[in-house]
C-alpha cells in the first residue's frame, strides 16, 4: 500500500511505521524534519509543518494514497484543515483519537465503543471529541472515508508507564531513578484502581489491520490491552525488574489536585477511573489482533532500551524536589 502519515516518529506511530515497512508498504511521513526517520528505501519524508494549512495543501498537491493516518490532530480546526488537505487524495483515512474521550466518571464497565463521549475535566479529551464529531459529520455529509481509532495508555521503548504526577512532560527515567535510589514513588488514592496499558507494538497490529478495510469506514474502535493492573501492581513490576523494593506513597487525588490544579484533568478526567475495555469490535474487523505483550515483558523491553542508551538516562531533579516536598507534606499531615 501507498501510505501517508501525518506524524510518524512518535510512540505509536513509530511502531505502526515499522510494521508497515515490514510488510512492504511505501510510507510517506509529513514531518517538520526534527526527528530521525527509520532507515528504509520505502520510507519518504515530506518536510512541512502540518499546522500550516497552506503549506500542507501545497506539499500534497497532485499526490494520492491508498490510506492515511493522522497521529497529530488535536482540535476541530486542525481536523478541518487536514480534511481539506486530504479530500480526494486518500481512499481511507484513520484518525487517532484517545480513550480519554469516554464518559468520566465511568458509569459502567467494561468500556465499549458505545460508551458516551463526555469528559468535562480534560481539554485534551474535549479536543479529541470535537475532532471525532467533525470527522463523523464529514463522513455522513460528504463521504469522507474516516475510521476513528482510540488507543488507551500506550507505552513503548522510550515511553514508560508512569502515573499522573509525571505524565509525558517529565523524563520517564526519573521514575526508574527513584526506584533505584530507594526514593518513594507516588500513586494516587490507594493505588488499587485498575488501569489498562498497551504496548505500542500491539496497538500497531490493530491499526495496520484496519488500513484499507472499507468495512471499517464510518466506524470507531478502541485498541487496548486485555489485562488491567492496579497502580500498585504497575509500580511493583518496576521493583521486580530492577531488583529493588518499591516504596509507594499513596496520596489522595484531592491532595494532588490541591497542590497542582493541572492534575485535575489527568486524574478525574482519566487515571483516577477504573479503565477496563472490551475489544470485541476490533477483533471482529481485525481477527489477528491479540495483544500479547505483558506488562512485565513490555517494561523489560523498555528498560533494556534505556540501559542500551545511557544518554537518555536523565532524571528530572526539579520534579524530584517537587515530589519529595509533596511526599513530606503528606507524611506530616498523616502523622501530625
VOPAGU-2260 file (C-alpha; in pm, 1 decimal, decimal comma):
REM VOPAGU-2260
SITE   aa  ch    i         X         Y         Z
SITE  UNK   A    0       0,0       0,0       0,0
SITE  UNK   A    1      99,9     360,2     -58,6
SITE  UNK   A    2      51,9     526,9     281,7
SITE  UNK   A    3      61,9     881,5     417,2
SITE  UNK   A    4     126,5     950,8     785,7
SITE  UNK   A    5      71,4    1291,2     943,9
SITE  UNK   A    6     335,6    1244,1    1211,2
SITE  UNK   A    7     537,3     924,8    1216,1
SITE  UNK   A    8     811,4     944,4    1477,5
SITE  UNK   A    9     609,3     927,7    1798,7
SITE  UNK   A   10     543,3     633,3    2027,2
SITE  UNK   A   11     250,2     468,6    1846,6
SITE  UNK   A   12     337,6     599,9    1500,9
SITE  UNK   A   13     689,9     456,7    1515,3
SITE  UNK   A   14     554,2     106,9    1579,8
SITE  UNK   A   15     296,6     147,8    1302,1
SITE  UNK   A   16     566,1     268,2    1062,5
SITE  UNK   A   17     791,5     -27,8    1136,6
SITE  UNK   A   18     506,9    -277,3    1091,7
SITE  UNK   A   19     402,9    -122,0     760,8
SITE  UNK   A   20     760,2    -127,2     633,8
SITE  UNK   A   21     799,8    -491,2     735,5
SITE  UNK   A   22     506,3    -591,1     515,3
SITE  UNK   A   23     634,8    -398,0     214,7
SITE  UNK   A   24     430,5     -76,1     223,6
SITE  UNK   A   25     556,2     256,7      90,7
SITE  UNK   A   26     529,1     513,6     370,5
SITE  UNK   A   27     528,3     890,3     324,8
SITE  UNK   A   28     565,4    1085,5     650,1
SITE  UNK   A   29     477,3    1453,3     685,7
SITE  UNK   A   30     728,0    1584,0     939,7
SITE  UNK   A   31     894,5    1909,0    1038,3
SITE  UNK   A   32    1225,8    1728,6     988,3
SITE  UNK   A   33    1337,2    1747,2    1351,0
SITE  UNK   A   34    1321,7    1373,4    1428,7
SITE  UNK   A   35    1520,2    1092,4    1267,3
SITE  UNK   A   36    1312,9     863,9    1045,3
SITE  UNK   A   37    1369,1     486,8    1021,3
SITE  UNK   A   38    1626,8     386,0     760,9
SITE  UNK   A   39    1449,9     223,1     467,2
SITE  UNK   A   40    1422,7     268,7      94,5
SITE  UNK   A   41    1044,1     256,5     129,0
SITE  UNK   A   42    1011,3     548,5     369,1
SITE  UNK   A   43     987,9     901,2     237,6
SITE  UNK   A   44     989,4    1236,2     415,9
SITE  UNK   A   45     760,8    1527,0     327,5
SITE  UNK   A   46     900,2    1822,0     521,3
SITE  UNK   A   47     616,9    2050,2     623,6
SITE  UNK   A   48     457,6    2199,0     932,9
SITE  UNK   A   49     129,7    2008,1     942,9
SITE  UNK   A   50     -25,2    2302,6    1130,1
SITE  UNK   A   51      32,1    2530,3     829,7
SITE  UNK   A   52    -275,3    2453,0     615,5
SITE  UNK   A   53    -149,7    2634,2     304,3
SITE  UNK   A   54     186,7    2457,2     316,8
SITE  UNK   A   55      15,1    2120,4     372,0
SITE  UNK   A   56    -209,3    2174,4      69,7
SITE  UNK   A   57      93,0    2265,7    -138,7
SITE  UNK   A   58     313,1    1965,9     -49,0
SITE  UNK   A   59      25,8    1720,8    -104,6
SITE  UNK   A   60     -87,3    1872,2    -434,9
SITE  UNK   A   61    -112,7    1607,7    -704,6
SITE  UNK   A   62     -41,4    1316,8    -469,0
SITE  UNK   A   63    -276,3    1028,2    -389,3
SITE  UNK   A   64    -255,6     749,3    -131,8
SITE  UNK   A   65    -427,4     421,4     -55,2
SITE  UNK   A   66    -467,1     528,4     308,2
SITE  UNK   A   67    -359,6     796,6     552,8
SITE  UNK   A   68    -322,4     804,0     931,5
SITE  UNK   A   69    -342,9    1129,1    1127,6
SITE  UNK   A   70    -147,2    1098,6    1451,9
SITE  UNK   A   71    -126,0    1469,3    1533,5
SITE  UNK   A   72    -474,3    1619,1    1512,3
SITE  UNK   A   73    -599,1    1765,6    1841,3
SITE  UNK   A   74    -856,3    2037,2    1760,1
SITE  UNK   A   75   -1158,9    2068,7    1536,1
SITE  UNK   A   76    -978,6    2340,7    1340,1
SITE  UNK   A   77    -690,5    2102,8    1268,1
SITE  UNK   A   78    -945,5    1836,0    1171,3
SITE  UNK   A   79   -1099,0    2075,0     920,1
SITE  UNK   A   80    -758,8    2172,1     775,7
SITE  UNK   A   81    -639,9    1812,6     746,3
SITE  UNK   A   82    -968,7    1708,9     582,4
SITE  UNK   A   83    -939,4    1981,0     320,3
SITE  UNK   A   84    -576,3    1889,1     252,0
SITE  UNK   A   85    -661,0    1519,8     204,6
SITE  UNK   A   86   -1003,6    1535,2      41,0
SITE  UNK   A   87    -995,4    1333,3    -280,3
SITE  UNK   A   88    -636,7    1220,3    -215,7
SITE  UNK   A   89    -693,2     919,9      14,5
SITE  UNK   A   90    -914,0     612,3     -18,8
SITE  UNK   A   91    -913,1     556,2     358,4
SITE  UNK   A   92    -835,0     792,8     646,9
SITE  UNK   A   93    -766,3     685,9    1007,2
SITE  UNK   A   94    -787,4     946,4    1281,8
SITE  UNK   A   95    -600,8     861,3    1601,6
SITE  UNK   A   96    -820,7     972,7    1889,2
SITE  UNK   A   97    -792,4     856,9    2251,7
SITE  UNK   A   98    -975,6     652,8    2512,6
SITE  UNK   A   99    -981,4     965,4    2729,6
SITE  UNK   A  100   -1288,9    1069,7    2531,7
SITE  UNK   A  101   -1510,2     819,2    2710,2
SITE  UNK   A  102   -1752,3     938,3    2977,1
SITE  UNK   A  103   -1594,7    1042,0    3306,5
SITE  UNK   A  104   -1669,3     926,4    3562,0
SITE  UNK   A  105   -1711,8     580,0    3412,0
SITE  UNK   A  106   -2067,4     466,8    3486,6
SITE  UNK   A  107   -2031,8     109,7    3359,6
SITE  UNK   A  108   -1759,8    -141,1    3276,6
SITE  UNK   A  109   -1617,6    -271,4    3056,5
SITE  UNK   A  110   -1594,6      32,5    2831,9
SITE  UNK   A  111   -1720,5     -29,9    2477,9
SITE  UNK   A  112   -1729,7     188,7    2167,3
SITE  UNK   A  113   -2092,2     268,2    2259,2
SITE  UNK   A  114   -1988,2     433,3    2585,3
SITE  UNK   A  115   -2086,8     803,2    2562,9
SITE  UNK   A  116   -1820,1    1059,0    2477,3
SITE  UNK   A  117   -1802,6    1304,8    2765,0
SITE  UNK   A  118   -1506,2    1430,9    2965,6
SITE  UNK   A  119   -1567,1    1764,4    3140,4
SITE  UNK   A  120   -1226,4    1758,0    3311,5
SITE  UNK   A  121    -980,5    1725,6    3021,8
SITE  UNK   A  122    -935,3    1984,8    2747,1
SITE  UNK   A  123    -727,9    1726,9    2557,0
SITE  UNK   A  124   -1021,1    1482,8    2560,5
SITE  UNK   A  125   -1269,3    1753,7    2463,0
SITE  UNK   A  126   -1046,4    1846,3    2169,9
SITE  UNK   A  127   -1036,3    1485,3    2053,1
SITE  UNK   A  128   -1416,7    1459,5    2089,8
SITE  UNK   A  129   -1455,9    1773,4    1875,5
SITE  UNK   A  130   -1230,2    1617,0    1611,8
SITE  UNK   A  131   -1431,6    1295,8    1613,5
SITE  UNK   A  132   -1759,5    1482,6    1573,2
SITE  UNK   A  133   -1619,0    1682,5    1282,5
SITE  UNK   A  134   -1483,7    1375,9    1101,6
SITE  UNK   A  135   -1809,3    1185,5    1155,7
SITE  UNK   A  136   -2005,1    1476,2    1009,3
SITE  UNK   A  137   -1770,8    1481,1     708,3
SITE  UNK   A  138   -1833,2    1109,3     659,4
SITE  UNK   A  139   -2211,7    1141,4     684,2
SITE  UNK   A  140   -2247,3    1451,6     467,3
SITE  UNK   A  141   -1961,2    1424,0     218,4
SITE  UNK   A  142   -1844,2    1063,0     228,7
SITE  UNK   A  143   -1501,6    1141,7     373,6
SITE  UNK   A  144   -1364,7     787,6     435,0
SITE  UNK   A  145   -1277,4     816,3     803,8
SITE  UNK   A  146   -1220,8     548,7    1066,6
SITE  UNK   A  147   -1167,3     657,0    1427,6
SITE  UNK   A  148    -916,1     471,6    1645,4
SITE  UNK   A  149    -891,6     524,4    2021,3
SITE  UNK   A  150    -576,0     386,9    2185,8
SITE  UNK   A  151    -557,1     360,8    2563,5
SITE  UNK   A  152    -246,1     437,0    2770,6
SITE  UNK   A  153      22,5     322,7    2526,4
SITE  UNK   A  154     388,5     276,0    2611,2
SITE  UNK   A  155     698,5     158,7    2427,5
SITE  UNK   A  156    1075,2     185,2    2417,5
SITE  UNK   A  157    1115,5     543,3    2537,0
SITE  UNK   A  158     771,9     584,0    2697,8
SITE  UNK   A  159     736,7     400,4    3027,5
SITE  UNK   A  160     417,1     353,5    3227,9
SITE  UNK   A  161     408,4     640,3    3475,4
SITE  UNK   A  162     136,2     793,0    3689,3
SITE  UNK   A  163     -44,4    1125,4    3652,2
SITE  UNK   A  164     207,5    1328,7    3853,5
SITE  UNK   A  165     474,8    1263,6    3590,0
SITE  UNK   A  166     283,6    1236,9    3262,7
SITE  UNK   A  167     460,0    1279,6    2927,2
SITE  UNK   A  168     645,1    1601,2    3010,8
SITE  UNK   A  169     894,2    1466,5    3267,2
SITE  UNK   A  170    1176,4    1232,6    3164,3
SITE  UNK   A  171    1038,8     884,3    3230,0
SITE  UNK   A  172    1376,6     764,8    3354,2
SITE  UNK   A  173    1303,4     977,2    3662,3
SITE  UNK   A  174    1067,3     706,3    3790,3
SITE  UNK   A  175    1331,6     436,0    3741,3
SITE  UNK   A  176    1592,2     656,7    3907,0
SITE  UNK   A  177    1372,7     696,6    4215,4
SITE  UNK   A  178    1322,5     321,2    4246,4
SITE  UNK   A  179    1696,1     257,8    4207,9
SITE  UNK   A  180    1777,9     515,9    4478,1
SITE  UNK   A  181    1515,0     385,8    4719,0
SITE  UNK   A  182    1303,4     701,7    4699,3
SITE  UNK   A  183     924,1     673,2    4722,8
SITE  UNK   A  184     707,6     680,4    4411,5
SITE  UNK   A  185     358,4     827,9    4418,4
SITE  UNK   A  186      33,3     653,0    4335,5
SITE  UNK   A  187    -299,4     831,6    4354,5
SITE  UNK   A  188    -557,8     738,4    4617,1
SITE  UNK   A  189    -493,7     382,9    4741,5
SITE  UNK   A  190    -321,7     265,1    4423,3
SITE  UNK   A  191    -589,3      -1,6    4378,7
SITE  UNK   A  192    -786,1     139,8    4084,5
SITE  UNK   A  193    -744,3     -73,8    3774,0
SITE  UNK   A  194    -568,9      59,5    3466,7
SITE  UNK   A  195    -515,2     -81,9    3118,0
SITE  UNK   A  196    -183,2     -22,5    2944,9
SITE  UNK   A  197     -93,4    -139,4    2595,0
SITE  UNK   A  198     242,8    -176,3    2424,6
SITE  UNK   A  199     275,5      29,0    2105,3
SITE  UNK   A  200     368,3    -282,0    1903,7
SITE  UNK   A  201      36,2    -443,5    1998,7
SITE  UNK   A  202    -160,8    -128,4    1913,2
SITE  UNK   A  203      14,3    -118,2    1574,7
SITE  UNK   A  204    -128,1    -459,6    1480,9
SITE  UNK   A  205    -482,1    -328,6    1525,4
SITE  UNK   A  206    -423,3      -2,4    1338,6
SITE  UNK   A  207    -241,4    -162,3    1044,4
SITE  UNK   A  208    -507,9    -432,6    1025,2
SITE  UNK   A  209    -768,8    -162,3     965,4
SITE  UNK   A  210    -579,1       7,8     682,2
SITE  UNK   A  211    -771,2     -17,2     357,9
SITE  UNK   A  212   -1061,4    -205,9     518,6
SITE  UNK   A  213   -1361,2     -39,6     356,8
SITE  UNK   A  214   -1595,9    -203,0     606,3
SITE  UNK   A  215   -1423,6      -2,7     880,5
SITE  UNK   A  216   -1511,8     332,3     722,1
SITE  UNK   A  217   -1754,2     527,5     940,4
SITE  UNK   A  218   -1673,3     312,2    1243,2
SITE  UNK   A  219   -1492,3     383,3    1570,3
SITE  UNK   A  220   -1266,8     137,6    1751,8
SITE  UNK   A  221   -1063,2     137,0    2066,2
SITE  UNK   A  222    -746,7     -71,7    2060,6
SITE  UNK   A  223    -629,0    -165,9    2409,0
SITE  UNK   A  224    -469,4    -437,5    2614,6
SITE  UNK   A  225    -669,7    -726,7    2753,6
SITE  UNK   A  226    -538,9    -713,7    3112,0
SITE  UNK   A  227    -581,4    -436,4    3367,3
SITE  UNK   A  228    -342,4    -372,9    3656,3
SITE  UNK   A  229    -365,4    -176,0    3976,1
SITE  UNK   A  230    -123,8     113,0    4002,5
SITE  UNK   A  231      40,6     -67,2    4294,4
SITE  UNK   A  232      98,1    -369,1    4068,8
SITE  UNK   A  233     245,7    -147,4    3798,2
SITE  UNK   A  234     495,5       5,6    4039,9
SITE  UNK   A  235     581,8    -330,8    4194,3
SITE  UNK   A  236     660,7    -461,1    3845,6
SITE  UNK   A  237     936,5    -199,9    3824,7
SITE  UNK   A  238    1070,6    -327,2    4155,9
SITE  UNK   A  239    1077,2    -686,0    4031,2
SITE  UNK   A  240    1255,7    -592,1    3708,4
SITE  UNK   A  241    1506,4    -364,5    3884,5
SITE  UNK   A  242    1567,7    -591,7    4182,3
SITE  UNK   A  243    1460,7    -322,6    4428,2
SITE  UNK   A  244    1190,3    -281,1    4689,7
SITE  UNK   A  245     949,0     -13,7    4571,5
SITE  UNK   A  246     839,9     236,0    4834,3
SITE  UNK   A  247     492,6     360,9    4749,7
SITE  UNK   A  248     342,4     686,9    4874,6
SITE  UNK   A  249     -35,3     669,8    4827,2
SITE  UNK   A  250    -172,1    1024,6    4815,2
SITE  UNK   A  251    -540,8    1113,0    4763,2
SITE  UNK   A  252    -634,5    1268,0    4430,2
SITE  UNK   A  253    -783,5    1566,9    4612,4
SITE  UNK   A  254    -446,5    1638,9    4773,2
SITE  UNK   A  255    -262,7    1605,0    4443,2
SITE  UNK   A  256    -504,0    1844,9    4273,9
SITE  UNK   A  257    -476,0    2091,8    4561,7
SITE  UNK   A  258    -101,4    2123,8    4509,6
SITE  UNK   A  259    -127,2    2117,6    4129,0
SITE  UNK   A  260    -457,9    2208,0    3964,7
SITE  UNK   A  261    -332,9    2075,8    3629,1
SITE  UNK   A  262    -359,8    1724,2    3771,5
SITE  UNK   A  263    -740,3    1750,3    3780,4
SITE  UNK   A  264    -761,7    1659,3    3409,7
SITE  UNK   A  265    -515,4    1370,5    3443,4
SITE  UNK   A  266    -689,0    1228,6    3749,9
SITE  UNK   A  267   -1063,2    1297,2    3735,1
SITE  UNK   A  268   -1051,8    1302,8    3355,5
SITE  UNK   A  269    -851,7     983,0    3323,6
SITE  UNK   A  270    -628,8     792,1    3564,1
SITE  UNK   A  271    -838,5     803,2    3881,5
SITE  UNK   A  272   -1100,4     596,6    3699,2
SITE  UNK   A  273   -1105,2     220,7    3652,6
SITE  UNK   A  274   -1014,5     164,4    3285,7
SITE  UNK   A  275   -1123,7    -179,1    3161,6
SITE  UNK   A  276   -1212,1    -223,9    2794,2
SITE  UNK   A  277   -1396,9    -470,4    2573,1
SITE  UNK   A  278   -1203,1    -538,2    2249,0
SITE  UNK   A  279   -1472,2    -741,4    2076,0
SITE  UNK   A  280   -1527,5    -490,8    1795,4
SITE  UNK   A  281   -1164,1    -450,9    1682,7
SITE  UNK   A  282   -1125,9    -829,6    1684,9
SITE  UNK   A  283   -1426,9    -864,9    1457,0
SITE  UNK   A  284   -1263,2    -637,2    1199,4
SITE  UNK   A  285    -900,9    -741,4    1262,6
SITE  UNK   A  286    -906,2   -1110,4    1366,9
SITE  UNK   A  287    -526,6   -1114,1    1408,1
SITE  UNK   A  288    -548,9    -854,6    1684,3
SITE  UNK   A  289    -448,5   -1040,7    2000,2
SITE  UNK   A  290    -237,7    -823,4    2231,5
SITE  UNK   A  291      37,8   -1048,0    2362,8
SITE  UNK   A  292     297,2    -821,4    2524,5
SITE  UNK   A  293     251,1    -840,6    2901,3
SITE  UNK   A  294     335,5    -551,7    3130,6
SITE  UNK   A  295     637,3    -749,0    3256,4
SITE  UNK   A  296     769,8    -810,9    2906,1
SITE  UNK   A  297     689,9    -461,8    2779,5
SITE  UNK   A  298     857,5    -280,8    3068,2
SITE  UNK   A  299    1156,7    -515,2    3044,5
SITE  UNK   A  300    1194,7    -418,2    2678,4
SITE  UNK   A  301    1168,6     -50,3    2765,3
SITE  UNK   A  302    1424,9     -76,7    3044,6
SITE  UNK   A  303    1662,5    -267,4    2816,4
SITE  UNK   A  304    1635,2      18,2    2566,5
SITE  UNK   A  305    1732,3     267,8    2835,7
SITE  UNK   A  306    2021,3      51,6    2954,1
SITE  UNK   A  307    2147,2      45,5    2593,4
SITE  UNK   A  308    2112,8     426,1    2559,7
SITE  UNK   A  309    2284,2     580,9    2864,2
SITE  UNK   A  310    2244,4     936,1    2734,4
SITE  UNK   A  311    1869,3     900,9    2782,9
SITE  UNK   A  312    1904,2     803,8    3149,7
SITE  UNK   A  313    1815,7    1152,9    3265,8
SITE  UNK   A  314    1643,2    1223,4    3596,3
SITE  UNK   A  315    1446,7    1546,5    3628,2
SITE  UNK   A  316    1582,4    1690,4    3951,5
SITE  UNK   A  317    1331,3    1975,6    3963,1
SITE  UNK   A  318    1049,8    1722,1    3950,0
SITE  UNK   A  319    1225,6    1509,9    4213,0
SITE  UNK   A  320    1244,8    1805,9    4450,2
SITE  UNK   A  321     876,6    1884,0    4395,7
SITE  UNK   A  322     777,0    1521,5    4454,4
SITE  UNK   A  323     992,1    1490,4    4767,8
SITE  UNK   A  324     831,0    1805,0    4910,2
SITE  UNK   A  325     484,0    1671,4    4829,3
SITE  UNK   A  326     551,8    1335,9    4995,7
SITE  UNK   A  327     696,8    1511,8    5300,1
SITE  UNK   A  328     389,4    1736,5    5330,4
SITE  UNK   A  329     155,9    1437,1    5307,0
SITE  UNK   A  330     356,8    1239,8    5564,6
SITE  UNK   A  331     347,2    1534,4    5803,4
SITE  UNK   A  332     -31,1    1552,1    5766,7
SITE  UNK   A  333     -70,7    1177,8    5826,2
SITE  UNK   A  334     142,5    1162,5    6137,3
SITE  UNK   A  335      76,1    1502,3    6289,8
